[in-house]
Amino acid sequence: MNLSKSAFRRYKVIDELVRNPRKRYPTMNEIIDACWDKLDFMPSKETIQKDIANMRLPYPDGFDAPLRYCPTNRGYEYTDPNYALAGVSLKQEELDTIRESVDLIRSIGGSRISHQFNNAVEKLVSATMERSMNEEERLPILQTMIPPVSRGFEHFDCFYEACKERKPVSFIHFSYRKRTYRHILLHPFLIKEFENRWYIIGYSENHEAVRTFGMDRISEPLLLKKKFHKVDSAAIDAHLNDIYGVFPIPKAKKETIRIQVSEMGTHYMQAYPLHESQTIKKDSEGTSVITFNLIPSVELARYFLSQGRHVQILSPKWFQQFTNDLTK
């Protein structure tokens, strides 16, 4: 729904006239005159006719307005007497709060949100337009880094439906390392975003185990009509709560991970905890030992490596060795 503020204001004028109990069945000329009185603008007959047609369009292209011309009364009416254009009446402070929230959603969501959500946000914005200040008068007070649309995100809606409705999915997966394509049958249960990248997690019939696939490597996904393989709730909880990243190290289980952290690194990890299980034990010099209860993952190992001299893995020893091997 590409809707300008001026168009929505005319819609509101039409809506108010049609719902006016004191003078029902407004004519075309009365609508045009009302626009002049309320908006200081004289629309043409063709503009109002187009507005009425747009109001009648079904969601998300219009407002599903049951608006028609009544030949008997020679004016316009709603066939549903309970219909109102915005659907709900909000106070100015409530509208301001909604508008601020929409700005925030757009700034942090941007290209990540689905087409349906974009339509919902756009309709919500249009419902607040009449009493909101002009766009040119609003100065931005929030700026975040909005990543470009990642490859494979166009399949988001397909995988969302698969997870929600418990439908298996067939797709082609490309391995960056092996440079080969493979057909995968997946029973997905979780879509996960990590560092601005999207992944689909589920039971893979090919591997006979839970696996994670990057959406950027997927093509031609297809929902299947076959029995869905349910995954144990503990496995789902692990992927939701017990992993930093998306790729657990094969055969790794949840355990205590201890790292030695420099004074500067300690300040940083106090401000930005890596996981809710994080605990910090400082010493007199300002350095610390930080403990996590996590399933060791490739992303966790790479994160520790990225901290350089500020982080040293103390235990488990096998994870320390695994991390060191990544540098070879």
C-alpha positions in Angstrom: 0.0 0.0 0.0 1.8 3.1 -1.2 -0.1 5.8 0.5 0.6 9.5 0.7 -0.4 11.6 3.7 -2.6 13.8 1.6 -4.5 10.8 0.2 -5.1 9.4 3.7 -6.4 12.8 4.9 -9.0 12.7 2.1 -9.9 9.1 3.1 -10.5 10.4 6.6 -12.8 13.2 5.3 -14.8 10.7 3.3 -15.0 8.3 6.3 -16.2 11.1 8.6 -18.9 12.3 6.2 -20.2 8.8 5.5 -20.4 8.0 9.2 -22.0 11.3 10.2 -25.3 10.3 11.8 -26.7 13.8 11.5 -26.3 14.0 7.7 -26.0 10.7 6.0 -25.3 9.9 2.3 -22.9 12.6 1.4 -22.8 13.5 -2.3 -19.7 13.8 -4.5 -19.9 17.7 -4.3 -20.3 17.6 -0.5 -17.1 15.5 -0.3 -15.2 17.9 -2.5 -16.4 20.9 -0.5 -15.5 19.2 2.8 -12.0 18.6 1.5 -11.7 22.3 0.8 -13.0 23.2 4.2 -10.9 20.8 6.2 -7.7 20.5 4.1 -7.6 23.8 2.2 -7.5 21.7 -1.0 -10.0 21.3 -3.8 -9.7 17.8 -5.2 -11.2 17.0 -8.6 -14.1 14.6 -9.0 -11.7 12.1 -10.6 -9.4 12.2 -7.5 -12.3 11.5 -5.1 -13.5 8.7 -7.3 -10.0 7.2 -7.3 -9.9 7.6 -3.5 -13.2 5.7 -3.1 -11.9 2.9 -5.3 -8.7 2.7 -3.3 -10.6 2.6 0.0 -12.6 -0.4 -1.3 -9.5 -2.5 -2.2 -8.9 -5.5 0.1 -6.0 -5.5 2.6 -3.1 -5.0 2.1 -3.7 -2.8 -0.9 -6.6 -0.9 0.7 -8.8 -0.6 3.7 -11.6 -3.1 2.9 -14.1 -0.3 3.1 -17.7 -1.5 2.4 -18.3 1.8 0.6 -20.9 2.2 -2.1 -23.1 4.8 -3.9 -26.8 4.5 -2.8 -29.0 5.4 -5.8 -32.1 5.7 -3.6 -30.5 8.3 -1.3 -28.2 9.7 -4.0 -25.1 9.6 -1.8 -22.4 7.3 -0.4 -22.8 4.9 2.5 -21.1 2.0 4.3 -23.0 -1.3 3.9 -21.6 -2.2 7.3 -22.7 0.5 9.8 -20.0 -0.5 12.3 -17.2 0.0 9.9 -14.6 2.8 10.6 -11.6 3.5 8.5 -8.9 3.3 11.1 -10.7 0.6 13.0 -9.7 2.0 16.4 -9.5 5.4 17.9 -6.2 6.4 19.6 -5.1 9.4 21.7 -2.4 11.6 20.4 0.2 10.3 22.9 -0.7 6.8 21.9 -0.2 7.7 18.2 3.2 9.3 19.1 4.3 6.1 20.9 3.2 4.0 17.9 5.0 6.2 15.5 8.2 6.1 17.6 8.0 2.3 17.8 7.5 2.0 14.0 10.6 4.2 13.5 12.5 1.9 15.8 11.3 -1.3 14.0 12.2 0.2 10.6 15.7 1.2 11.8 16.6 -2.2 13.3 14.5 -4.4 11.1 14.7 -2.8 7.7 15.2 -5.3 5.0 15.0 -8.3 7.4 11.3 -8.2 8.0 8.9 -10.1 5.8 6.7 -8.7 3.1 3.5 -9.3 5.2 5.1 -7.4 8.1 6.1 -4.5 5.8 2.4 -4.3 4.8 1.2 -4.3 8.4 3.7 -1.6 9.4 2.7 0.5 6.3 -0.9 0.3 7.2 -0.2 1.2 10.8 1.8 4.2 9.7 -1.0 5.4 7.4 -3.5 5.2 10.3 -1.3 7.6 12.3 -0.6 10.0 9.5 -3.4 12.5 10.0 -2.2 13.8 13.3 1.5 13.2 13.0 3.9 15.9 12.1 5.2 16.4 8.6 8.1 14.1 7.6 10.2 17.1 6.7 9.7 18.5 10.3 10.9 15.3 11.9 14.7 15.1 12.5 16.2 11.7 13.0 17.4 10.9 16.5 18.2 7.2 16.0 20.6 5.7 13.5 21.6 2.1 13.4 23.5 0.0 10.9 21.0 -1.6 8.5 22.6 -4.5 6.6 21.6 -5.1 3.0 19.3 -7.9 2.1 21.2 -11.1 2.3 21.0 -13.8 -0.3 18.5 -16.5 0.5 16.3 -14.2 2.6 13.6 -14.4 -0.1 12.9 -17.9 1.3 12.1 -16.6 4.8 8.3 -16.9 4.4 8.6 -20.5 3.1 10.7 -21.6 6.0 8.6 -19.7 8.5 5.5 -21.5 7.3 7.4 -24.8 7.4 8.4 -24.3 11.1 5.0 -23.0 12.1 2.9 -25.6 10.3 5.4 -28.4 10.8 6.0 -29.2 7.1 9.1 -30.8 5.7 11.0 -28.9 3.1 13.0 -30.0 0.1 15.8 -27.8 -1.2 19.2 -27.6 -2.9 22.1 -26.8 -0.7 25.5 -25.5 -1.9 28.6 -26.2 0.1 31.1 -23.4 0.0 33.9 -25.7 1.2 33.3 -28.6 -1.2 31.9 -26.5 -4.0 29.1 -29.0 -4.6 25.3 -29.1 -4.6 23.3 -31.5 -2.6 19.6 -32.2 -2.3 18.4 -31.9 1.3 15.2 -33.1 3.0 14.7 -31.1 6.2 12.1 -31.0 9.0 12.7 -27.5 10.2 11.9 -26.2 13.7 13.8 -23.0 14.1 14.9 -20.0 12.0 17.8 -18.2 13.6 19.6 -15.0 12.9 23.3 -14.6 13.9 25.5 -11.6 13.0 23.0 -10.4 10.3 22.9 -13.9 8.7 19.9 -16.2 8.6 19.9 -20.0 9.2 17.4 -22.8 9.2 17.7 -25.6 11.7 15.9 -28.9 11.7 16.1 -32.6 11.4 17.9 -33.6 8.2 16.9 -36.9 6.7 20.2 -37.0 4.8 22.3 -36.8 8.0 19.7 -38.5 10.3 20.4 -35.8 12.8 19.7 -32.1 13.6 21.6 -29.8 11.2 22.0 -26.1 10.5 21.9 -24.6 7.0 22.7 -21.1 5.9 19.9 -19.6 3.9 22.4 -17.9 1.6 23.4 -21.4 0.3 19.8 -22.6 -0.3 17.9 -22.6 -3.5 14.5 -23.9 -4.8 12.9 -24.7 -1.4 9.6 -26.7 -1.7 7.1 -27.5 1.0 6.3 -31.3 1.1 3.2 -33.2 2.0 4.7 -35.9 4.1 4.9 -36.8 7.8 6.9 -34.4 9.9 9.7 -35.7 12.0 9.4 -34.2 15.5 12.6 -33.2 17.3 13.0 -33.7 21.0 12.2 -30.5 23.0 15.6 -30.7 24.7 17.4 -30.4 21.3 15.3 -27.4 20.4 16.0 -25.7 23.8 19.7 -26.3 23.2 19.6 -24.4 19.9 17.5 -21.7 21.5 19.4 -21.2 24.7 22.7 -23.1 25.0 24.7 -22.1 21.9 26.6 -19.0 21.0 26.3 -19.0 17.2 24.6 -21.6 15.0 27.1 -24.4 14.4 27.8 -26.6 17.5 31.1 -28.6 17.3 30.2 -32.2 16.3 29.4 -34.4 19.3 30.0 -31.5 21.7 27.7 -31.3 24.7 26.8 -28.5 27.1 29.6 -27.9 29.6 31.5 -25.3 31.6 33.9 -23.1 29.6 36.4 -21.0 31.4 38.5 -18.2 29.9 41.1 -15.8 31.3 40.4 -12.2 30.3 42.5 -9.1 30.5 41.4 -6.0 32.4 40.3 -4.2 29.2 38.5 -7.4 28.0 36.8 -7.7 31.3 35.3 -4.2 31.1 34.0 -5.0 27.6 32.4 -8.3 28.6 30.8 -6.7 31.6 29.2 -4.2 29.3 28.3 -6.7 26.6 27.7 -10.2 28.1 28.2 -13.0 25.7 25.5 -15.2 27.2 23.1 -15.2 30.1 25.1 -17.9 31.8 28.2 -15.7 31.9 29.8 -15.2 35.4 32.8 -13.0 36.1 35.3 -13.5 38.9 37.8 -10.6 39.1 41.2 -10.6 40.7 43.0 -7.8 42.4 44.8 -6.8 39.2 41.5 -6.2 37.3 41.8 -9.3 35.1 39.2 -12.0 35.5 38.1 -15.6 34.9 34.8 -15.7 33.1 32.7 -18.8 33.0 30.0 -19.9 30.6 27.7 -23.0 30.4 27.4 -23.6 26.7 27.7 -26.1 24.0 31.0 -25.3 22.4 30.6 -23.9 18.9 32.7 -22.8 15.9 31.4 -19.3 16.3 32.4 -19.2 20.0 35.9 -20.4 19.2 36.3 -17.7 16.5 35.0 -15.1 18.8 37.7 -15.9 21.4 40.3 -15.9 18.7 39.1 -12.4 17.5 39.9 -11.0 21.0 43.6 -11.8 20.5 45.7 -11.5 23.7 42.8 -10.3 25.8 41.3 -13.8 26.0 42.9 -17.2 26.8 40.8 -20.4 27.0 41.5 -22.3 30.2 39.1 -25.2 29.9 38.0 -27.6 28.6 41.4 -28.4 27.1 40.0 -30.1 24.0 38.1 -26.8 23.1 41.3 -24.9 23.7 43.1 -27.2 21.2 40.1 -27.0 18.7 40.3 -23.2 18.8 44.1 -23.2 18.3 43.7 -25.5 15.3 41.5 -22.9 13.6 44.5 -20.7 13.2 46.5 -23.3 11.3 
